[in-house]
Amino acid sequence: MSLLTGKKLLISGVLSDQSIAFHVARLAQEEGAEIVLTSFGRAMSLTERASKRLSKPAPVIELDVTNEDHLDRLSANVSEYFGNLDGVLHSIGFAPQTALGGNFLNTKWEDVATALQVSAYSLKSLTMAVRDLLTPGSSIVGLDFDASRAWPVYDWMGVAKAALESTSRYLARDLGPAGIRCNLVAAGPLRTIAAKSIPGFKVFEDAWVERSPLSWNVDDPEPAAKACILLFSDWLPATTGEILHVDGGFHIAG
């Protein structure tokens, strides 16, 4: 039996076959899961195109996590395909350019607020939008970037990731009694569409190549995706509120 046989998952963040979320979707299907994807706006066409590259094209539901109407309708929209959910992948993050690239001291609150809402608060918003479909044993998995450091050029997205980590812990606390787990995968730098929007991203690539105990390939999202699959499976039934680092060991390097 495969790791995810019979499981039903909602996966956000599939934009191209470079996305970690795409590889989560691909591996989830290979491991026996059924999936639906979410996207919105101009990205819908990208997600639909990426869906056709999966072994079984998945339906795409419109979801802007800052749109209350979308959130209110999400459970009903998912219910057109599944009666319940066994897992949700939160692969959502955004910060305006003014909040990145070394502009930390000059970023205005409205741009910080956008970064925090989209990149951190949305973990709670998305989870609660489908709360009625989640069954005991369900798993919420979010994609993270280690927020224990003040990284060059990452600025307010780093703050947003710290908020994401805290949000995950509180969700783990409050959903645990219902048998629902919430964990994060902190991946090393990867050349995704999102990463390419970060000014000076190459500084991360260079650091990882030089200092990771294990070799790190910035063009290979599969190791991070495999960690997500493990967290969706039944093999970590008593693990919640954790941050699983998939970064070649960079986080332990001095």
C-alpha positions as CSV (number, residue, x, y, z in Angstrom):
1,M,0.0,0.0,0.0
2,S,1.3,3.5,-0.9
3,L,1.8,6.2,1.8
4,L,-1.3,8.2,0.9
5,T,-3.7,5.6,-0.4
6,G,-7.3,6.9,-0.1
7,K,-6.3,10.3,1.2
8,K,-7.8,13.5,-0.2
9,L,-5.7,16.7,-0.2
10,L,-6.1,20.3,-1.0
11,I,-2.9,21.8,-2.4
12,S,-2.3,25.5,-2.9
13,G,0.7,27.2,-4.6
14,V,1.1,25.2,-7.8
15,L,2.3,27.7,-10.3
16,S,4.7,25.7,-12.4
17,D,6.6,22.5,-12.4
18,Q,9.4,24.3,-10.5
19,S,7.0,24.8,-7.5
20,I,7.5,22.7,-4.4
21,A,3.7,22.5,-4.4
22,F,3.7,20.9,-7.9
23,H,6.0,18.2,-6.7
24,V,3.9,17.6,-3.6
25,A,0.9,17.2,-5.9
26,R,2.8,14.9,-8.2
27,L,4.2,12.7,-5.4
28,A,0.8,12.7,-3.6
29,Q,-0.9,11.2,-6.7
30,E,1.9,8.7,-7.0
31,E,1.4,7.7,-3.4
32,G,-2.3,7.1,-3.9
33,A,-4.0,10.5,-3.0
34,E,-6.7,12.4,-4.7
35,I,-6.1,16.1,-4.9
36,V,-7.6,19.5,-5.7
37,L,-5.6,22.6,-6.4
38,T,-6.2,26.3,-5.6
39,S,-5.2,29.4,-7.4
40,F,-6.7,32.8,-8.4
41,G,-6.5,35.7,-10.8
42,R,-3.9,35.6,-13.5
43,A,-2.2,32.7,-11.8
44,M,-5.2,30.5,-12.6
45,S,-4.0,29.8,-16.1
46,L,-0.5,28.9,-14.8
47,T,-2.0,26.5,-12.3
48,E,-4.3,24.9,-14.9
49,R,-1.4,24.5,-17.2
50,A,0.7,22.9,-14.5
51,S,-2.2,20.6,-13.5
52,K,-2.1,19.1,-17.0
53,R,1.5,18.0,-16.4
54,L,0.4,15.7,-13.5
55,S,-0.3,12.1,-14.1
56,K,-4.0,12.9,-13.5
57,P,-5.0,16.5,-14.1
58,A,-6.5,17.9,-10.9
59,P,-9.4,20.4,-10.6
60,V,-8.5,24.0,-9.8
61,I,-10.6,26.0,-7.3
62,E,-10.4,29.8,-7.2
63,L,-9.0,31.0,-3.9
64,D,-7.6,34.4,-2.9
65,V,-6.8,34.0,0.8
66,T,-7.4,37.7,1.4
67,N,-10.9,37.4,-0.1
68,E,-13.5,36.6,2.5
69,D,-16.1,35.5,-0.1
70,H,-13.5,33.0,-1.6
71,L,-12.8,31.6,1.9
72,D,-16.5,31.4,2.8
73,R,-17.2,29.4,-0.4
74,L,-14.1,27.1,-0.2
75,S,-15.6,24.3,1.8
76,A,-18.6,24.1,-0.5
77,N,-16.4,24.2,-3.6
78,V,-14.1,21.4,-2.3
79,S,-17.2,19.4,-1.4
80,E,-18.1,19.2,-5.1
81,Y,-15.1,16.8,-5.3
82,F,-14.6,15.4,-1.8
83,G,-16.8,14.7,1.2
84,N,-13.9,15.3,3.5
85,L,-10.2,16.3,3.5
86,D,-7.3,14.5,5.0
87,G,-4.7,17.2,4.4
88,V,-4.0,20.8,3.3
89,L,-0.8,22.2,1.9
90,H,-0.3,25.9,2.6
91,S,2.2,27.1,0.0
92,I,1.2,30.8,0.0
93,G,3.5,33.8,0.5
94,F,3.8,37.3,-0.8
95,A,5.5,40.6,0.2
96,P,5.5,43.8,-1.9
97,Q,8.9,44.7,-3.4
98,T,9.1,47.6,-0.9
99,A,9.2,45.0,1.9
100,L,12.3,43.2,0.5
101,G,15.8,43.8,-0.8
102,G,17.3,45.7,2.1
103,N,14.5,48.2,2.6
104,F,13.5,46.9,6.1
105,L,13.8,50.3,7.9
106,N,11.7,52.1,5.3
107,T,8.8,49.7,4.6
108,K,5.4,51.2,5.4
109,W,2.9,49.4,7.5
110,E,0.4,48.7,4.7
111,D,3.0,46.7,2.9
112,V,4.1,44.9,6.1
113,A,0.4,44.1,6.7
114,T,0.0,42.6,3.3
115,A,3.0,40.4,3.8
116,L,1.7,39.2,7.2
117,Q,-1.8,38.6,6.0
118,V,-0.9,36.7,2.9
119,S,2.1,34.8,4.2
120,A,1.1,34.0,7.9
121,Y,-2.5,34.8,8.8
122,S,-3.6,32.9,5.7
123,L,-2.5,29.6,7.3
124,K,-5.2,30.1,9.9
125,S,-7.7,31.4,7.3
126,L,-7.2,28.5,4.9
127,T,-7.3,25.9,7.7
128,M,-10.5,27.3,9.2
129,A,-12.2,27.7,5.7
130,V,-12.1,23.9,5.4
131,R,-12.3,23.0,9.1
132,D,-15.6,21.3,8.7
133,L,-14.1,18.9,6.1
134,L,-11.0,17.9,8.2
135,T,-11.3,14.5,10.0
136,P,-9.3,13.1,12.9
137,G,-5.8,12.2,11.6
138,S,-5.8,15.1,9.1
139,S,-2.6,17.0,8.5
140,I,-2.0,20.7,7.8
141,V,1.4,21.3,6.2
142,G,2.9,24.7,5.5
143,L,6.0,25.7,3.6
144,D,8.5,27.8,5.6
145,F,11.9,29.4,5.4
146,D,13.9,29.3,8.6
147,A,12.9,32.4,10.6
148,S,15.5,32.0,13.3
149,R,17.9,34.3,11.5
150,A,17.8,37.9,10.2
151,W,18.6,37.0,6.5
152,P,20.1,39.5,4.0
153,V,17.4,41.0,1.6
154,Y,14.6,38.8,3.1
155,D,13.5,41.6,5.5
156,W,9.7,41.6,6.2
157,M,9.2,38.3,4.6
158,G,11.4,36.9,7.3
159,V,9.2,38.5,9.9
160,A,6.2,37.0,8.1
161,K,7.8,33.6,8.2
162,A,8.4,34.0,12.0
163,A,4.7,34.8,12.3
164,L,3.9,31.7,10.2
165,E,5.9,29.5,12.5
166,S,4.1,30.9,15.5
167,T,0.7,30.5,13.8
168,S,1.5,26.9,13.1
169,R,2.2,26.2,16.8
170,Y,-1.0,27.8,17.9
171,L,-3.0,25.9,15.3
172,A,-1.3,22.7,16.5
173,R,-2.3,23.5,20.0
174,D,-6.0,24.3,19.3
175,L,-6.6,21.6,16.7
176,G,-4.8,18.8,18.4
177,P,-7.8,17.8,20.6
178,A,-9.6,17.1,17.3
179,G,-6.8,14.9,16.1
180,I,-5.6,17.4,13.5
181,R,-1.8,18.0,13.1
182,C,-0.1,21.1,11.9
183,N,3.6,21.2,10.9
184,L,5.9,23.2,8.7
185,V,8.6,22.2,6.2
186,A,11.5,24.7,6.2
187,A,13.1,24.2,2.8
188,G,16.4,25.6,1.7
189,P,16.5,28.1,-1.2
190,L,15.0,26.9,-4.4
191,R,14.7,28.6,-7.8
192,T,10.9,28.9,-7.7
193,I,8.8,31.7,-9.2
194,A,8.5,33.2,-5.7
195,A,12.2,33.1,-5.1
196,K,13.0,34.9,-8.3
197,S,10.9,37.8,-7.1
198,I,13.3,38.4,-4.1
199,P,16.0,41.0,-5.0
200,G,19.4,39.6,-4.3
201,F,18.3,36.0,-4.0
202,K,21.7,34.7,-5.2
203,V,23.1,35.5,-1.8
204,F,21.1,32.5,-0.5
205,E,22.2,30.2,-3.2
206,D,25.9,31.0,-2.7
207,A,25.7,30.5,1.1
208,W,23.9,27.2,0.8
209,V,26.5,25.8,-1.7
210,E,29.3,26.9,0.6
211,R,28.0,25.9,4.0
212,S,25.5,23.1,3.8
213,P,26.8,19.8,5.3
214,L,24.9,17.9,2.6
215,S,25.0,19.1,-0.9
216,W,22.1,21.4,-1.8
217,N,20.6,21.7,-5.3
218,V,18.6,24.9,-5.7
219,D,16.9,23.4,-8.8
220,D,15.5,20.3,-7.0
221,P,12.3,20.8,-5.0
222,E,11.7,17.1,-4.6
223,P,13.4,16.6,-1.2
224,A,11.1,19.3,0.4
225,A,8.1,17.8,-1.4
226,K,9.0,14.3,0.0
227,A,9.0,15.8,3.5
228,C,5.5,17.1,2.9
229,I,4.3,13.7,1.8
230,L,5.7,12.1,5.0
231,L,3.8,14.7,7.1
232,F,0.6,14.0,5.2
233,S,1.0,10.2,5.8
234,D,0.1,8.2,8.9
235,W,3.8,7.6,9.7
236,L,4.0,10.7,12.1
237,P,0.7,10.4,14.0
238,A,2.0,12.1,17.2
239,T,4.0,14.9,15.6
240,T,2.6,18.4,15.6
241,G,3.8,22.0,15.9
242,E,7.1,21.0,14.4
243,I,9.4,22.6,11.8
244,L,11.0,19.9,9.7
245,H,14.2,21.4,8.1
246,V,14.9,20.2,4.6
247,D,17.9,22.4,3.8
248,G,20.9,20.1,3.5
249,G,21.6,20.8,7.2
250,F,22.4,24.5,6.7
251,H,20.5,25.5,9.8
252,I,23.0,23.7,12.0
253,A,26.1,25.0,10.3
254,G,28.2,27.6,12.2
